[in-house]
Structures are given as C-alpha cells and as structure tokens.
Amino acid sequence: MLHHGATPRYVDREGWTLRVFRLVGDGENLDVADLMQVRATQTVDIHCVTLGKADTTWTGAPWRESLSPTSDQAEATAVMVHCGQGYTTNIALDVLDDDDTMLAYAWRASRWS
C-alpha cells in the first residue's frame, strides 16, 4: 500500500502501538514485541514506475496468524486503516485473506527506523 506524506520515522519502538478495533469486543493494543512473536519472511516482485522491477525481501507478522478477524467478526467485510498524518484507507477482507499478506516491519533485513 502506498502512503501519503513524509515517511514516518519511529526511533522509539517502545512507545509504538497498533490499535486493533473490532466489531465485537474491546479490541486490543499490540506493541512491537507482540507483532514480532509470529514472523514470516517472503520475497516478492515489486514493480515501480520510477525504479522498474525488483525482488524485495520483507519480514512481518502474517495476517492470518496475527491480525485476521475472529469468528465473532463474521459481519466484517473490510479493514479501516488509520495512519500517520491523518491518512485513512480501507482494504477488503477478501483481499487481505491470502497466504502472503503480512504487516511488514522489516525490508531487506533492516528493521523499521
């Protein structure tokens, strides 16, 4: 997913959290350690208008194992993402529900900064 504005820098990972809201229940707060408990690495082809094609290796938390809706969320059809700088977007659950979908936190073995 592309993002809007300047690339955020998270120097203090200890203060970073991901807030997950759900249709039913209170949701949850995940920190960096929570996300890194379940890890996956994959290499994918990225096609960029300005840089051409490149194989890129990503590491992250697999969607199905860490963030996918629970059985009591059957009515959910999309995920609403609230990002830095006020940017929001939605992603259909049928798009996210794939073997290679992840919330990436490392690229080329370099952790986020």
WOZI-V983101 format. One record per residue. N is the residue number from 1. RES is the residue in one letter. PHI is phi in degrees with one decimal (none if undefined). OMEGA is omega as a letter, one per 40 degrees, with the letter a starting at -180 (none if undefined). D_FIRST is the distance of its C-alpha to the first C-alpha in Angstrom with 2 decimals. Layout:
((N RES PHI OMEGA D_FIRST) (N RES PHI OMEGA D_FIRST))
This chain:
((1 M none i 0.00) (2 L -71.5 i 3.76) (3 H -127.6 a 6.41) (4 H -106.8 i 9.94) (5 G 87.5 a 13.15) (6 A -68.9 i 14.50) (7 T -69.8 a 12.95) (8 P -70.3 i 14.52) (9 R -118.3 i 17.25) (10 Y -113.5 a 18.51) (11 V -71.8 a 21.95) (12 D -95.9 a 23.49) (13 R -69.0 a 21.65) (14 E -64.8 a 24.59) (15 G -92.8 a 23.69) (16 W -82.7 i 20.01) (17 T -138.8 i 19.41) (18 L -114.7 a 16.90) (19 R -94.3 i 18.58) (20 V -110.2 i 18.23) (21 F -95.4 i 20.02) (22 R -130.6 i 21.49) (23 L -63.4 a 23.54) (24 V -121.9 i 26.57) (25 G 93.0 a 27.64) (26 D -88.6 a 26.76) (27 G 79.7 a 23.40) (28 E -156.9 i 23.00) (29 N -109.6 i 22.00) (30 L -113.1 i 20.53) (31 D -104.5 a 21.08) (32 V -58.7 a 20.05) (33 A -61.5 i 23.02) (34 D -60.8 a 22.11) (35 L -65.5 a 18.65) (36 M -83.4 i 20.35) (37 Q -66.5 i 23.08) (38 V -113.1 a 21.33) (39 R -118.4 i 19.78) (40 A -143.2 i 18.39) (41 T -127.9 i 17.73) (42 Q -147.1 i 16.35) (43 T -107.9 a 16.19) (44 V -130.8 i 13.85) (45 D -80.7 i 14.06) (46 I -113.1 i 11.49) (47 H -111.1 a 12.56) (48 C -122.4 a 12.30) (49 V -60.5 a 14.49) (50 T -91.7 a 16.17) (51 L -111.5 a 16.47) (52 G 83.7 a 17.00) (53 K -108.2 i 16.38) (54 A -151.1 i 16.28) (55 D -82.6 a 16.54) (56 T -126.8 a 14.57) (57 T -106.6 a 15.64) (58 W -121.0 i 13.67) (59 T -126.0 a 15.49) (60 G -172.9 i 14.53) (61 A -91.3 i 15.68) (62 P -61.3 a 15.60) (63 W -54.8 a 14.53) (64 R -65.1 a 17.90) (65 E -96.2 a 19.98) (66 S -131.9 a 18.77) (67 L -128.3 a 16.78) (68 S -66.6 a 17.53) (69 P -61.3 i 19.91) (70 T -85.7 a 23.59) (71 S -60.4 i 26.24) (72 D -81.2 i 27.22) (73 Q -107.6 a 23.86) (74 A -57.0 a 24.70) (75 E -77.3 a 24.22) (76 A -67.1 i 20.53) (77 T -122.2 a 18.33) (78 A -153.6 i 14.94) (79 V -110.5 i 13.20) (80 M -101.3 a 12.98) (81 V -108.2 i 10.82) (82 H -107.7 a 12.77) (83 C -116.0 i 11.54) (84 G -61.7 i 13.71) (85 Q 61.9 i 15.40) (86 G 78.0 a 15.49) (87 Y -76.1 i 11.98) (88 T -132.2 i 11.43) (89 T -156.2 i 9.49) (90 N -120.1 i 10.57) (91 I -132.8 i 9.65) (92 A -65.3 a 12.80) (93 L -61.3 i 14.53) (94 D -68.8 i 15.62) (95 V -78.8 a 12.15) (96 L -70.6 a 11.68) (97 D -78.3 a 15.29) (98 D -140.2 a 15.17) (99 D -58.8 a 16.90) (100 D -106.7 i 14.08) (101 T -83.3 i 11.47) (102 M -149.0 i 11.48) (103 L -94.2 a 10.66) (104 A -77.4 i 10.98) (105 Y -127.9 i 13.51) (106 A -145.9 i 14.94) (107 W -129.7 a 14.30) (108 R 54.6 i 17.47) (109 A 65.4 i 19.42) (110 S -99.7 i 18.82) (111 R -67.0 i 18.06) (112 W -56.6 i 15.98) (113 S -136.8 none 18.14))
